[in-house]
Amino acid sequence: MSHPVSDEQIATLSACIFQGRKIEAIKLYREMTGLGLKESKDAVDELEASLRGSSPDKFTAGPQAQGCLGVIVVGLLCGAGLAGYWLA
């Protein structure tokens, strides 16, 4: 990280990165340093790369893809209702 931050701040940023909250880490870094978005993103990317190299087991799994089962069920129910209406 190119701009000096305290060990406590690095721990906070690291926790965000480990939990998959990279955007939050970038926002925090901007607040901590006063740097711009690009510089903050680059610094957080650098920290993430370092953490992935030294502690890959601490990263939580990324968010699971949310299926669209609910939309499909609602669509099928609506379709069945319309079909029943038209056929009655």
Distance bins in CASP14 RR format, pairs under 12 A and 6 or more apart:
PFRMAT RR
TARGET T0000
AUTHOR 0000-0000-0000
RMODE 2
METHOD distances of the structure
MODEL  1
1 7 0 0 0 0 0 1 0 0 0 0 0
1 9 0 0 0 0 1 0 0 0 0 0 0
1 10 1 0 0 1 0 0 0 0 0 0 0
1 13 0 0 0 0 1 0 0 0 0 0 0
1 14 0 0 0 0 0 1 0 0 0 0 0
1 17 0 0 0 0 0 1 0 0 0 0 0
1 25 0 0 0 0 0 1 0 0 0 0 0
1 29 0 0 0 0 1 0 0 0 0 0 0
1 32 0 0 0 0 0 1 0 0 0 0 0
1 33 0 0 0 0 1 0 0 0 0 0 0
1 35 0 0 0 0 0 1 0 0 0 0 0
1 39 0 0 0 0 0 1 0 0 0 0 0
1 40 0 0 0 0 1 0 0 0 0 0 0
1 42 0 0 0 0 1 0 0 0 0 0 0
1 43 1 0 1 0 0 0 0 0 0 0 0
1 44 0 0 0 0 1 0 0 0 0 0 0
1 45 0 0 0 0 0 1 0 0 0 0 0
1 46 1 0 0 1 0 0 0 0 0 0 0
1 47 1 0 1 0 0 0 0 0 0 0 0
1 48 0 0 0 0 0 1 0 0 0 0 0
1 49 0 0 0 0 0 1 0 0 0 0 0
1 50 0 0 0 0 1 0 0 0 0 0 0
1 51 0 0 0 0 0 1 0 0 0 0 0
2 29 0 0 0 0 0 1 0 0 0 0 0
2 33 0 0 0 0 1 0 0 0 0 0 0
2 35 0 0 0 0 1 0 0 0 0 0 0
2 39 1 0 0 1 0 0 0 0 0 0 0
2 40 0 0 0 0 0 1 0 0 0 0 0
2 42 1 0 0 1 0 0 0 0 0 0 0
2 43 1 0 1 0 0 0 0 0 0 0 0
2 44 0 0 0 0 0 1 0 0 0 0 0
2 45 0 0 0 0 0 1 0 0 0 0 0
2 46 1 0 0 1 0 0 0 0 0 0 0
2 47 0 0 0 0 0 1 0 0 0 0 0
3 9 0 0 0 0 0 1 0 0 0 0 0
3 10 0 0 0 0 0 1 0 0 0 0 0
3 13 0 0 0 0 0 1 0 0 0 0 0
3 29 0 0 0 0 1 0 0 0 0 0 0
3 30 0 0 0 0 0 1 0 0 0 0 0
3 32 0 0 0 0 1 0 0 0 0 0 0
3 33 1 0 1 0 0 0 0 0 0 0 0
3 34 0 0 0 0 1 0 0 0 0 0 0
3 35 1 0 0 1 0 0 0 0 0 0 0
3 36 0 0 0 0 0 1 0 0 0 0 0
3 39 1 0 0 1 0 0 0 0 0 0 0
3 40 0 0 0 0 1 0 0 0 0 0 0
3 42 0 0 0 0 0 1 0 0 0 0 0
3 43 1 0 0 1 0 0 0 0 0 0 0
3 44 0 0 0 0 0 1 0 0 0 0 0
3 46 0 0 0 0 0 1 0 0 0 0 0
3 47 0 0 0 0 0 1 0 0 0 0 0
4 10 0 0 0 0 0 1 0 0 0 0 0
4 29 0 0 0 0 0 1 0 0 0 0 0
4 32 0 0 0 0 1 0 0 0 0 0 0
4 33 0 0 0 0 1 0 0 0 0 0 0
4 35 0 0 0 0 0 1 0 0 0 0 0
4 43 0 0 0 0 0 1 0 0 0 0 0
5 11 0 0 0 0 0 1 0 0 0 0 0
5 12 0 0 0 0 1 0 0 0 0 0 0
5 13 1 0 0 1 0 0 0 0 0 0 0
5 14 0 0 0 0 0 1 0 0 0 0 0
5 25 0 0 0 0 0 1 0 0 0 0 0
5 28 0 0 0 0 1 0 0 0 0 0 0
5 29 1 0 0 1 0 0 0 0 0 0 0
5 30 0 0 0 0 0 1 0 0 0 0 0
5 31 0 0 0 0 0 1 0 0 0 0 0
5 32 1 0 1 0 0 0 0 0 0 0 0
5 33 1 0 0 1 0 0 0 0 0 0 0
5 34 0 0 0 0 0 1 0 0 0 0 0
5 35 0 0 0 0 0 1 0 0 0 0 0
5 40 0 0 0 0 0 1 0 0 0 0 0
5 43 0 0 0 0 1 0 0 0 0 0 0
5 44 0 0 0 0 0 1 0 0 0 0 0
5 47 0 0 0 0 1 0 0 0 0 0 0
6 12 0 0 0 0 1 0 0 0 0 0 0
6 13 0 0 0 0 0 1 0 0 0 0 0
6 32 0 0 0 0 1 0 0 0 0 0 0
6 33 0 0 0 0 0 1 0 0 0 0 0
7 13 0 0 0 0 0 1 0 0 0 0 0
7 14 0 0 0 0 0 1 0 0 0 0 0
8 14 0 0 0 0 0 1 0 0 0 0 0
8 15 0 0 0 0 0 1 0 0 0 0 0
8 28 0 0 0 0 0 1 0 0 0 0 0
8 32 0 0 0 0 0 1 0 0 0 0 0
9 15 0 0 0 0 0 1 0 0 0 0 0
9 16 0 0 0 0 0 1 0 0 0 0 0
9 25 0 0 0 0 0 1 0 0 0 0 0
9 28 1 0 0 1 0 0 0 0 0 0 0
9 29 0 0 0 0 1 0 0 0 0 0 0
9 31 0 0 0 0 1 0 0 0 0 0 0
9 32 1 0 1 0 0 0 0 0 0 0 0
9 33 0 0 0 0 1 0 0 0 0 0 0
9 43 0 0 0 0 0 1 0 0 0 0 0
9 44 0 0 0 0 0 1 0 0 0 0 0
9 47 0 0 0 0 0 1 0 0 0 0 0
10 16 0 0 0 0 0 1 0 0 0 0 0
10 17 0 0 0 0 0 1 0 0 0 0 0
10 25 0 0 0 0 0 1 0 0 0 0 0
10 28 0 0 0 0 0 1 0 0 0 0 0
10 29 0 0 0 0 1 0 0 0 0 0 0
10 32 0 0 0 0 1 0 0 0 0 0 0
10 33 0 0 0 0 0 1 0 0 0 0 0
10 43 0 0 0 0 0 1 0 0 0 0 0
10 44 0 0 0 0 0 1 0 0 0 0 0
10 46 0 0 0 0 0 1 0 0 0 0 0
10 47 1 0 0 1 0 0 0 0 0 0 0
10 50 0 0 0 0 0 1 0 0 0 0 0
10 51 0 0 0 0 1 0 0 0 0 0 0
11 17 0 0 0 0 0 1 0 0 0 0 0
11 18 0 0 0 0 0 1 0 0 0 0 0
11 25 0 0 0 0 0 1 0 0 0 0 0
11 28 0 0 0 0 0 1 0 0 0 0 0
11 47 0 0 0 0 0 1 0 0 0 0 0
11 51 0 0 0 0 0 1 0 0 0 0 0
12 18 0 0 0 0 0 1 0 0 0 0 0
12 19 0 0 0 0 0 1 0 0 0 0 0
12 21 0 0 0 0 0 1 0 0 0 0 0
12 24 0 0 0 0 1 0 0 0 0 0 0
12 25 0 0 0 0 1 0 0 0 0 0 0
12 27 0 0 0 0 0 1 0 0 0 0 0
12 28 1 0 0 1 0 0 0 0 0 0 0
12 29 0 0 0 0 1 0 0 0 0 0 0
12 31 0 0 0 0 0 1 0 0 0 0 0
12 32 0 0 0 0 1 0 0 0 0 0 0
12 44 0 0 0 0 0 1 0 0 0 0 0
12 47 0 0 0 0 0 1 0 0 0 0 0
13 19 0 0 0 0 0 1 0 0 0 0 0
13 20 0 0 0 0 0 1 0 0 0 0 0
13 21 0 0 0 0 1 0 0 0 0 0 0
13 22 0 0 0 0 1 0 0 0 0 0 0
13 24 0 0 0 0 1 0 0 0 0 0 0
13 25 1 0 1 0 0 0 0 0 0 0 0
13 26 0 0 0 0 1 0 0 0 0 0 0
13 27 0 0 0 0 0 1 0 0 0 0 0
13 28 1 0 0 1 0 0 0 0 0 0 0
13 29 1 0 0 1 0 0 0 0 0 0 0
13 30 0 0 0 0 0 1 0 0 0 0 0
13 31 0 0 0 0 0 1 0 0 0 0 0
13 32 0 0 0 0 1 0 0 0 0 0 0
13 33 0 0 0 0 0 1 0 0 0 0 0
13 40 0 0 0 0 0 1 0 0 0 0 0
13 43 0 0 0 0 1 0 0 0 0 0 0
13 44 1 0 0 1 0 0 0 0 0 0 0
13 45 0 0 0 0 0 1 0 0 0 0 0
13 46 0 0 0 0 0 1 0 0 0 0 0
13 47 1 0 0 1 0 0 0 0 0 0 0
13 48 0 0 0 0 1 0 0 0 0 0 0
13 50 0 0 0 0 0 1 0 0 0 0 0
13 51 0 0 0 0 1 0 0 0 0 0 0
14 20 0 0 0 0 0 1 0 0 0 0 0
14 21 0 0 0 0 0 1 0 0 0 0 0
14 22 0 0 0 0 0 1 0 0 0 0 0
14 25 0 0 0 0 1 0 0 0 0 0 0
14 28 0 0 0 0 0 1 0 0 0 0 0
14 29 0 0 0 0 0 1 0 0 0 0 0
14 44 0 0 0 0 0 1 0 0 0 0 0
14 47 1 0 0 1 0 0 0 0 0 0 0
14 48 0 0 0 0 1 0 0 0 0 0 0
14 50 0 0 0 0 1 0 0 0 0 0 0
14 51 1 0 1 0 0 0 0 0 0 0 0
14 52 0 0 0 0 0 1 0 0 0 0 0
14 54 0 0 0 0 0 1 0 0 0 0 0
14 55 0 0 0 0 1 0 0 0 0 0 0
14 58 0 0 0 0 1 0 0 0 0 0 0
14 59 0 0 0 0 0 1 0 0 0 0 0
15 21 0 0 0 0 1 0 0 0 0 0 0
15 22 0 0 0 0 0 1 0 0 0 0 0
15 24 0 0 0 0 1 0 0 0 0 0 0
15 25 0 0 0 0 1 0 0 0 0 0 0
15 28 0 0 0 0 0 1 0 0 0 0 0
15 47 0 0 0 0 0 1 0 0 0 0 0
15 51 0 0 0 0 0 1 0 0 0 0 0
15 55 0 0 0 0 0 1 0 0 0 0 0
15 58 0 0 0 0 1 0 0 0 0 0 0
15 59 0 0 0 0 0 1 0 0 0 0 0
15 60 0 0 0 0 0 1 0 0 0 0 0
16 22 1 0 0 1 0 0 0 0 0 0 0
16 23 0 0 0 0 1 0 0 0 0 0 0
16 24 1 0 1 0 0 0 0 0 0 0 0
16 25 1 1 0 0 0 0 0 0 0 0 0
16 26 0 0 0 0 1 0 0 0 0 0 0
16 27 0 0 0 0 1 0 0 0 0 0 0
16 28 1 0 0 1 0 0 0 0 0 0 0
16 29 0 0 0 0 1 0 0 0 0 0 0
16 32 0 0 0 0 0 1 0 0 0 0 0
16 44 0 0 0 0 1 0 0 0 0 0 0
16 47 0 0 0 0 1 0 0 0 0 0 0
16 48 0 0 0 0 1 0 0 0 0 0 0
16 51 0 0 0 0 0 1 0 0 0 0 0
16 59 0 0 0 0 0 1 0 0 0 0 0
16 60 0 0 0 0 0 1 0 0 0 0 0
17 23 0 0 0 0 0 1 0 0 0 0 0
17 24 0 0 0 0 1 0 0 0 0 0 0
17 25 1 0 1 0 0 0 0 0 0 0 0
17 26 0 0 0 0 1 0 0 0 0 0 0
17 28 0 0 0 0 0 1 0 0 0 0 0
17 29 0 0 0 0 0 1 0 0 0 0 0
17 43 0 0 0 0 0 1 0 0 0 0 0
17 44 1 0 0 1 0 0 0 0 0 0 0
17 45 0 0 0 0 1 0 0 0 0 0 0
17 46 0 0 0 0 0 1 0 0 0 0 0
17 47 1 0 0 1 0 0 0 0 0 0 0
17 48 1 0 1 0 0 0 0 0 0 0 0
17 49 0 0 0 0 0 1 0 0 0 0 0
17 50 0 0 0 0 1 0 0 0 0 0 0
17 51 1 0 1 0 0 0 0 0 0 0 0
17 52 0 0 0 0 1 0 0 0 0 0 0
17 54 0 0 0 0 0 1 0 0 0 0 0
17 55 0 0 0 0 0 1 0 0 0 0 0
17 56 0 0 0 0 0 1 0 0 0 0 0
17 58 0 0 0 0 1 0 0 0 0 0 0
17 59 1 0 0 1 0 0 0 0 0 0 0
17 60 0 0 0 0 0 1 0 0 0 0 0
18 24 0 0 0 0 0 1 0 0 0 0 0
18 25 0 0 0 0 1 0 0 0 0 0 0
18 47 0 0 0 0 0 1 0 0 0 0 0
18 48 0 0 0 0 1 0 0 0 0 0 0
18 51 1 0 0 1 0 0 0 0 0 0 0
18 52 0 0 0 0 1 0 0 0 0 0 0
18 54 0 0 0 0 0 1 0 0 0 0 0
18 55 1 0 0 1 0 0 0 0 0 0 0
18 56 0 0 0 0 0 1 0 0 0 0 0
18 57 0 0 0 0 1 0 0 0 0 0 0
18 58 1 0 1 0 0 0 0 0 0 0 0
18 59 1 0 1 0 0 0 0 0 0 0 0
18 60 1 0 0 1 0 0 0 0 0 0 0
18 61 0 0 0 0 0 1 0 0 0 0 0
18 62 0 0 0 0 0 1 0 0 0 0 0
19 25 0 0 0 0 1 0 0 0 0 0 0
19 48 0 0 0 0 0 1 0 0 0 0 0
19 51 0 0 0 0 0 1 0 0 0 0 0
19 58 0 0 0 0 1 0 0 0 0 0 0
19 59 0 0 0 0 1 0 0 0 0 0 0
19 60 1 0 1 0 0 0 0 0 0 0 0
19 61 0 0 0 0 0 1 0 0 0 0 0
19 62 0 0 0 0 1 0 0 0 0 0 0
19 63 0 0 0 0 0 1 0 0 0 0 0
20 26 0 0 0 0 0 1 0 0 0 0 0
20 44 0 0 0 0 0 1 0 0 0 0 0
20 48 0 0 0 0 1 0 0 0 0 0 0
20 51 0 0 0 0 0 1 0 0 0 0 0
20 52 0 0 0 0 0 1 0 0 0 0 0
20 58 0 0 0 0 0 1 0 0 0 0 0
20 59 1 0 0 1 0 0 0 0 0 0 0
20 60 1 0 0 1 0 0 0 0 0 0 0
20 61 0 0 0 0 1 0 0 0 0 0 0
20 62 1 0 0 1 0 0 0 0 0 0 0
20 63 0 0 0 0 1 0 0 0 0 0 0
21 27 0 0 0 0 1 0 0 0 0 0 0
21 28 0 0 0 0 1 0 0 0 0 0 0
21 44 0 0 0 0 0 1 0 0 0 0 0
21 48 0 0 0 0 0 1 0 0 0 0 0
21 59 0 0 0 0 0 1 0 0 0 0 0
21 60 0 0 0 0 1 0 0 0 0 0 0
21 62 0 0 0 0 0 1 0 0 0 0 0
21 63 0 0 0 0 0 1 0 0 0 0 0
22 28 0 0 0 0 0 1 0 0 0 0 0
22 29 0 0 0 0 0 1 0 0 0 0 0
22 40 0 0 0 0 0 1 0 0 0 0 0
22 41 0 0 0 0 1 0 0 0 0 0 0
22 43 0 0 0 0 0 1 0 0 0 0 0
22 44 1 0 0 1 0 0 0 0 0 0 0
22 45 0 0 0 0 1 0 0 0 0 0 0
22 47 0 0 0 0 1 0 0 0 0 0 0
22 48 1 0 0 1 0 0 0 0 0 0 0
22 49 0 0 0 0 0 1 0 0 0 0 0
22 51 0 0 0 0 0 1 0 0 0 0 0
22 52 0 0 0 0 0 1 0 0 0 0 0
22 59 0 0 0 0 0 1 0 0 0 0 0
22 62 0 0 0 0 0 1 0 0 0 0 0
23 29 0 0 0 0 0 1 0 0 0 0 0
23 30 0 0 0 0 0 1 0 0 0 0 0
23 37 0 0 0 0 0 1 0 0 0 0 0
23 40 0 0 0 0 0 1 0 0 0 0 0
23 41 0 0 0 0 1 0 0 0 0 0 0
23 44 0 0 0 0 1 0 0 0 0 0 0
24 30 0 0 0 0 0 1 0 0 0 0 0
24 31 0 0 0 0 0 1 0 0 0 0 0
24 40 0 0 0 0 0 1 0 0 0 0 0
24 44 0 0 0 0 1 0 0 0 0 0 0
25 31 0 0 0 0 0 1 0 0 0 0 0
25 32 0 0 0 0 0 1 0 0 0 0 0
25 40 0 0 0 0 1 0 0 0 0 0 0
25 41 0 0 0 0 1 0 0 0 0 0 0
25 43 0 0 0 0 1 0 0 0 0 0 0
25 44 1 0 1 0 0 0 0 0 0 0 0
25 45 0 0 0 0 1 0 0 0 0 0 0
25 46 0 0 0 0 0 1 0 0 0 0 0
25 47 1 0 0 1 0 0 0 0 0 0 0
25 48 0 0 0 0 1 0 0 0 0 0 0
25 51 0 0 0 0 0 1 0 0 0 0 0
26 32 0 0 0 0 0 1 0 0 0 0 0
26 33 0 0 0 0 0 1 0 0 0 0 0
26 34 0 0 0 0 0 1 0 0 0 0 0
26 35 0 0 0 0 0 1 0 0 0 0 0
26 36 0 0 0 0 1 0 0 0 0 0 0
26 37 1 0 0 1 0 0 0 0 0 0 0
26 38 0 0 0 0 1 0 0 0 0 0 0
26 39 0 0 0 0 1 0 0 0 0 0 0
26 40 1 0 1 0 0 0 0 0 0 0 0
26 41 1 0 1 0 0 0 0 0 0 0 0
26 42 0 0 0 0 1 0 0 0 0 0 0
26 43 0 0 0 0 1 0 0 0 0 0 0
26 44 1 0 1 0 0 0 0 0 0 0 0
26 45 0 0 0 0 1 0 0 0 0 0 0
26 46 0 0 0 0 0 1 0 0 0 0 0
26 47 0 0 0 0 0 1 0 0 0 0 0
26 48 0 0 0 0 0 1 0 0 0 0 0
27 33 0 0 0 0 0 1 0 0 0 0 0
27 34 0 0 0 0 0 1 0 0 0 0 0
27 35 0 0 0 0 0 1 0 0 0 0 0
27 36 0 0 0 0 0 1 0 0 0 0 0
27 37 0 0 0 0 1 0 0 0 0 0 0
27 40 1 0 0 1 0 0 0 0 0 0 0
27 41 0 0 0 0 0 1 0 0 0 0 0
27 44 0 0 0 0 1 0 0 0 0 0 0
28 34 0 0 0 0 0 1 0 0 0 0 0
28 35 0 0 0 0 0 1 0 0 0 0 0
28 40 0 0 0 0 1 0 0 0 0 0 0
28 43 0 0 0 0 0 1 0 0 0 0 0
28 44 0 0 0 0 1 0 0 0 0 0 0
28 47 0 0 0 0 0 1 0 0 0 0 0
29 35 1 0 0 1 0 0 0 0 0 0 0
29 36 0 0 0 0 1 0 0 0 0 0 0
29 37 0 0 0 0 1 0 0 0 0 0 0
29 38 0 0 0 0 0 1 0 0 0 0 0
29 39 0 0 0 0 1 0 0 0 0 0 0
29 40 1 0 1 0 0 0 0 0 0 0 0
29 41 0 0 0 0 1 0 0 0 0 0 0
29 42 0 0 0 0 1 0 0 0 0 0 0
29 43 1 0 1 0 0 0 0 0 0 0 0
29 44 1 0 1 0 0 0 0 0 0 0 0
29 45 0 0 0 0 0 1 0 0 0 0 0
29 46 0 0 0 0 0 1 0 0 0 0 0
29 47 0 0 0 0 1 0 0 0 0 0 0
29 48 0 0 0 0 0 1 0 0 0 0 0
30 36 1 0 1 0 0 0 0 0 0 0 0
30 37 1 0 0 1 0 0 0 0 0 0 0
30 38 0 0 0 0 0 1 0 0 0 0 0
30 39 0 0 0 0 1 0 0 0 0 0 0
30 40 1 0 1 0 0 0 0 0 0 0 0
30 41 0 0 0 0 1 0 0 0 0 0 0
30 42 0 0 0 0 0 1 0 0 0 0 0
30 43 0 0 0 0 1 0 0 0 0 0 0
30 44 0 0 0 0 1 0 0 0 0 0 0
31 37 0 0 0 0 0 1 0 0 0 0 0
31 40 0 0 0 0 1 0 0 0 0 0 0
32 39 0 0 0 0 0 1 0 0 0 0 0
32 40 0 0 0 0 1 0 0 0 0 0 0
32 43 0 0 0 0 1 0 0 0 0 0 0
32 44 0 0 0 0 0 1 0 0 0 0 0
33 39 1 0 0 1 0 0 0 0 0 0 0
33 40 1 0 0 1 0 0 0 0 0 0 0
33 42 0 0 0 0 0 1 0 0 0 0 0
33 43 1 0 0 1 0 0 0 0 0 0 0
33 44 0 0 0 0 0 1 0 0 0 0 0
34 40 0 0 0 0 1 0 0 0 0 0 0
34 43 0 0 0 0 0 1 0 0 0 0 0
35 41 0 0 0 0 1 0 0 0 0 0 0
35 42 0 0 0 0 1 0 0 0 0 0 0
35 43 1 0 0 1 0 0 0 0 0 0 0
35 44 0 0 0 0 0 1 0 0 0 0 0
36 42 0 0 0 0 1 0 0 0 0 0 0
36 43 0 0 0 0 1 0 0 0 0 0 0
36 44 0 0 0 0 0 1 0 0 0 0 0
37 43 0 0 0 0 0 1 0 0 0 0 0
37 44 0 0 0 0 0 1 0 0 0 0 0
38 44 0 0 0 0 0 1 0 0 0 0 0
38 45 0 0 0 0 0 1 0 0 0 0 0
39 45 0 0 0 0 0 1 0 0 0 0 0
39 46 0 0 0 0 0 1 0 0 0 0 0
40 46 0 0 0 0 0 1 0 0 0 0 0
40 47 0 0 0 0 0 1 0 0 0 0 0
41 47 0 0 0 0 0 1 0 0 0 0 0
41 48 0 0 0 0 0 1 0 0 0 0 0
42 48 0 0 0 0 0 1 0 0 0 0 0
42 49 0 0 0 0 0 1 0 0 0 0 0
43 49 0 0 0 0 0 1 0 0 0 0 0
43 50 0 0 0 0 0 1 0 0 0 0 0
44 50 0 0 0 0 0 1 0 0 0 0 0
44 51 0 0 0 0 0 1 0 0 0 0 0
45 51 0 0 0 0 0 1 0 0 0 0 0
45 52 0 0 0 0 0 1 0 0 0 0 0
46 52 0 0 0 0 0 1 0 0 0 0 0
46 53 0 0 0 0 0 1 0 0 0 0 0
47 53 0 0 0 0 0 1 0 0 0 0 0
47 54 0 0 0 0 0 1 0 0 0 0 0
47 55 0 0 0 0 0 1 0 0 0 0 0
48 54 0 0 0 0 0 1 0 0 0 0 0
48 55 0 0 0 0 0 1 0 0 0 0 0
48 56 0 0 0 0 0 1 0 0 0 0 0
48 58 0 0 0 0 0 1 0 0 0 0 0
48 59 0 0 0 0 1 0 0 0 0 0 0
49 55 0 0 0 0 0 1 0 0 0 0 0
49 56 0 0 0 0 0 1 0 0 0 0 0
50 56 0 0 0 0 0 1 0 0 0 0 0
51 57 0 0 0 0 0 1 0 0 0 0 0
51 58 1 0 0 1 0 0 0 0 0 0 0
51 59 1 0 0 1 0 0 0 0 0 0 0
52 58 0 0 0 0 1 0 0 0 0 0 0
52 59 1 0 0 1 0 0 0 0 0 0 0
53 59 0 0 0 0 0 1 0 0 0 0 0
67 73 0 0 0 0 0 1 0 0 0 0 0
68 74 0 0 0 0 1 0 0 0 0 0 0
68 75 0 0 0 0 0 1 0 0 0 0 0
68 76 0 0 0 0 0 1 0 0 0 0 0
69 75 0 0 0 0 0 1 0 0 0 0 0
69 76 0 0 0 0 0 1 0 0 0 0 0
70 76 0 0 0 0 1 0 0 0 0 0 0
70 77 0 0 0 0 1 0 0 0 0 0 0
70 78 0 0 0 0 0 1 0 0 0 0 0
71 77 0 0 0 0 0 1 0 0 0 0 0
71 78 0 0 0 0 0 1 0 0 0 0 0
72 78 0 0 0 0 0 1 0 0 0 0 0
72 79 0 0 0 0 0 1 0 0 0 0 0
73 79 0 0 0 0 0 1 0 0 0 0 0
73 80 0 0 0 0 0 1 0 0 0 0 0
74 80 0 0 0 0 0 1 0 0 0 0 0
74 81 0 0 0 0 0 1 0 0 0 0 0
75 81 0 0 0 0 1 0 0 0 0 0 0
75 82 0 0 0 0 1 0 0 0 0 0 0
75 83 0 0 0 0 0 1 0 0 0 0 0
76 82 0 0 0 0 0 1 0 0 0 0 0
76 83 0 0 0 0 0 1 0 0 0 0 0
77 83 0 0 0 0 0 1 0 0 0 0 0
77 84 0 0 0 0 0 1 0 0 0 0 0
78 84 0 0 0 0 0 1 0 0 0 0 0
78 85 0 0 0 0 0 1 0 0 0 0 0
79 85 0 0 0 0 1 0 0 0 0 0 0
79 86 0 0 0 0 1 0 0 0 0 0 0
79 87 0 0 0 0 0 1 0 0 0 0 0
80 86 0 0 0 0 0 1 0 0 0 0 0
80 87 0 0 0 0 0 1 0 0 0 0 0
81 87 0 0 0 0 1 0 0 0 0 0 0
81 88 0 0 0 0 1 0 0 0 0 0 0
82 88 0 0 0 0 0 1 0 0 0 0 0
END
